[in-house]
Amino acid sequence: MKTLRSTLLTLMVGALVVLTAPAQSQKKEADENAVPRYDLAKEVKVKGEVLEAKDYQCPVSGGMGAHLVLQTAEGPLEVHLSLTSFLTDYQISFAKGDKLEIVGNKITFHGMPAMLVRKILKNQVEYAFRDPKGNPLWAPRPVAKSPKR
């Protein structure tokens, strides 16, 4: 009787472990692929040289996004700028070899080191990509409704 009870208990514990392991794995994967939010409290300053400028569909920018690969003292860093249209509208460009100072959040996105940018200093010119509260400047703003008369 004791043997049957301990065998059943062992089987139930084993089944519980087997059933919860995939859920934990899926949660971890979902967390790594979630679109990160900007956090002013975690701002850092990073200096580096542009290795590559590239555009691709990106959930961080919400469409066709502009990105840089920046060589830093710690290694290459994927830098998420904004929608490509934002750079085009304001005639902002970056090229291989540009030396930049970036203020933003270091994050891990899709398992790789990355950065969300608030502002960039290039050749003594500052480019803003987020407002002082960390909100994207390229995102559509709600239009204030005028009072009805």
MIKOL-489796 format. One record per residue (C-alpha): residue number from 1; residue in one letter; x, y, z. Coordinates in nm, 3 decimals. Layout:
! residues N
REC     n   res        px        py        pz
REC   NUM     a         X         Y         Z
...
***
This chain:
! residues 149
REC     n   res        px        py        pz
REC     1     m     0.000     0.000     0.000
REC     2     k     0.282     0.241     0.091
REC     3     t     0.464     0.148    -0.230
REC     4     l     0.155     0.219    -0.442
REC     5     r     0.102     0.555    -0.270
REC     6     s     0.466     0.661    -0.316
REC     7     t     0.462     0.546    -0.681
REC     8     l     0.146     0.751    -0.750
REC     9     l     0.295     1.052    -0.574
REC    10     t     0.616     1.021    -0.778
REC    11     l     0.417     0.997    -1.101
REC    12     m     0.206     1.305    -1.014
REC    13     v     0.513     1.514    -0.928
REC    14     g     0.685     1.401    -1.249
REC    15     a     0.379     1.488    -1.457
REC    16     l     0.361     1.830    -1.294
REC    17     v     0.727     1.900    -1.376
REC    18     v     0.683     1.785    -1.737
REC    19     l     0.369     1.997    -1.786
REC    20     t     0.506     2.320    -1.633
REC    21     a     0.849     2.315    -1.803
REC    22     p     0.719     2.412    -2.152
REC    23     a     0.510     2.694    -2.003
REC    24     q     0.816     2.838    -1.828
REC    25     s     1.017     2.811    -2.150
REC    26     q     0.742     2.983    -2.351
REC    27     k     0.715     3.264    -2.093
REC    28     k     1.092     3.324    -2.106
REC    29     e     1.083     3.331    -2.488
REC    30     a     0.785     3.568    -2.486
REC    31     d     0.966     3.802    -2.241
REC    32     e     1.277     3.810    -2.464
REC    33     n     1.066     3.893    -2.773
REC    34     a     0.837     4.148    -2.605
REC    35     v     0.872     4.504    -2.731
REC    36     p     1.078     4.683    -2.465
REC    37     r     0.956     5.005    -2.307
REC    38     y     1.183     5.306    -2.257
REC    39     d     1.284     5.364    -1.893
REC    40     l     1.427     5.707    -1.802
REC    41     a     1.564     5.566    -1.476
REC    42     k     1.791     5.330    -1.673
REC    43     e     1.943     5.582    -1.914
REC    44     v     2.310     5.540    -1.998
REC    45     k     2.556     5.716    -2.227
REC    46     v     2.745     5.508    -2.483
REC    47     k     3.019     5.612    -2.725
REC    48     g     3.115     5.425    -3.036
REC    49     e     3.168     5.411    -3.410
REC    50     v     2.904     5.314    -3.663
REC    51     l     2.981     4.981    -3.829
REC    52     e     2.660     4.963    -4.030
REC    53     a     2.334     5.152    -4.093
REC    54     k     2.034     4.941    -4.191
REC    55     d     1.656     4.955    -4.222
REC    56     y     1.416     4.669    -4.152
REC    57     q     1.065     4.599    -4.020
REC    58     c     1.088     4.632    -3.646
REC    59     p     0.833     4.604    -3.364
REC    60     v     1.029     4.857    -3.156
REC    61     s     0.973     5.142    -3.402
REC    62     g     0.635     5.011    -3.517
REC    63     g     0.717     4.973    -3.888
REC    64     m     1.016     5.014    -4.118
REC    65     g     1.279     5.109    -3.863
REC    66     a     1.621     5.270    -3.890
REC    67     h     1.901     5.092    -3.705
REC    68     l     2.275     5.118    -3.649
REC    69     v     2.534     4.865    -3.547
REC    70     l     2.764     5.057    -3.314
REC    71     q     3.109     4.932    -3.215
REC    72     t     3.146     5.015    -2.845
REC    73     a     3.415     4.934    -2.589
REC    74     e     3.197     4.639    -2.483
REC    75     g     3.142     4.510    -2.838
REC    76     p     2.886     4.559    -3.116
REC    77     l     2.548     4.703    -3.016
REC    78     e     2.225     4.705    -3.222
REC    79     v     2.083     5.058    -3.195
REC    80     h     1.710     5.114    -3.256
REC    81     l     1.658     5.472    -3.379
REC    82     s     1.306     5.538    -3.514
REC    83     l     1.090     5.491    -3.818
REC    84     t     1.297     5.549    -4.134
REC    85     s     1.048     5.819    -4.239
REC    86     f     1.144     6.022    -3.929
REC    87     l     1.509     6.031    -4.038
REC    88     t     1.405     6.119    -4.395
REC    89     d     1.167     6.396    -4.283
REC    90     y     1.438     6.561    -4.072
REC    91     q     1.725     6.483    -4.311
REC    92     i     1.915     6.285    -4.048
REC    93     s     2.170     6.034    -4.171
REC    94     f     2.436     5.812    -4.024
REC    95     a     2.711     5.626    -4.208
REC    96     k     2.984     5.375    -4.141
REC    97     g     3.268     5.542    -3.950
REC    98     d     3.054     5.810    -3.779
REC    99     k     3.161     5.861    -3.419
REC   100     l     2.856     5.896    -3.194
REC   101     e     2.762     5.955    -2.834
REC   102     i     2.422     5.803    -2.757
REC   103     v     2.191     5.850    -2.459
REC   104     g     1.939     5.571    -2.419
REC   105     n     1.846     5.237    -2.261
REC   106     k     2.060     4.928    -2.300
REC   107     i     1.833     4.627    -2.342
REC   108     t     1.838     4.267    -2.457
REC   109     f     1.614     4.216    -2.759
REC   110     h     1.577     3.880    -2.934
REC   111     g     1.862     3.757    -2.714
REC   112     m     2.109     4.022    -2.836
REC   113     p     2.245     4.340    -2.674
REC   114     a     2.063     4.645    -2.810
REC   115     m     1.980     5.005    -2.728
REC   116     l     1.675     5.228    -2.745
REC   117     v     1.786     5.583    -2.830
REC   118     r     1.665     5.909    -2.677
REC   119     k     1.930     6.133    -2.832
REC   120     i     2.251     6.116    -3.035
REC   121     l     2.544     6.357    -3.051
REC   122     k     2.729     6.356    -3.385
REC   123     n     2.991     6.619    -3.474
REC   124     q     2.863     6.854    -3.200
REC   125     v     2.503     6.829    -3.336
REC   126     e     2.240     6.672    -3.114
REC   127     y     1.956     6.469    -3.267
REC   128     a     1.651     6.387    -3.051
REC   129     f     1.451     6.068    -3.107
REC   130     r     1.244     6.076    -2.788
REC   131     d     1.107     6.358    -2.577
REC   132     p     1.243     6.426    -2.224
REC   133     k     0.990     6.172    -2.085
REC   134     g     1.116     5.899    -2.321
REC   135     n     0.818     5.903    -2.560
REC   136     p     0.905     5.847    -2.928
REC   137     l     0.905     6.167    -3.133
REC   138     w     0.814     5.969    -3.445
REC   139     a     0.492     5.828    -3.297
REC   140     p     0.165     5.990    -3.399
REC   141     r     0.041     6.234    -3.138
REC   142     p    -0.326     6.254    -3.045
REC   143     v    -0.481     6.566    -3.192
REC   144     a    -0.637     6.791    -2.931
REC   145     k    -1.003     6.842    -3.002
REC   146     s    -1.127     7.196    -2.998
REC   147     p    -1.422     7.263    -2.772
REC   148     k    -1.762     7.248    -2.939
REC   149     r    -1.944     7.578    -2.971
***
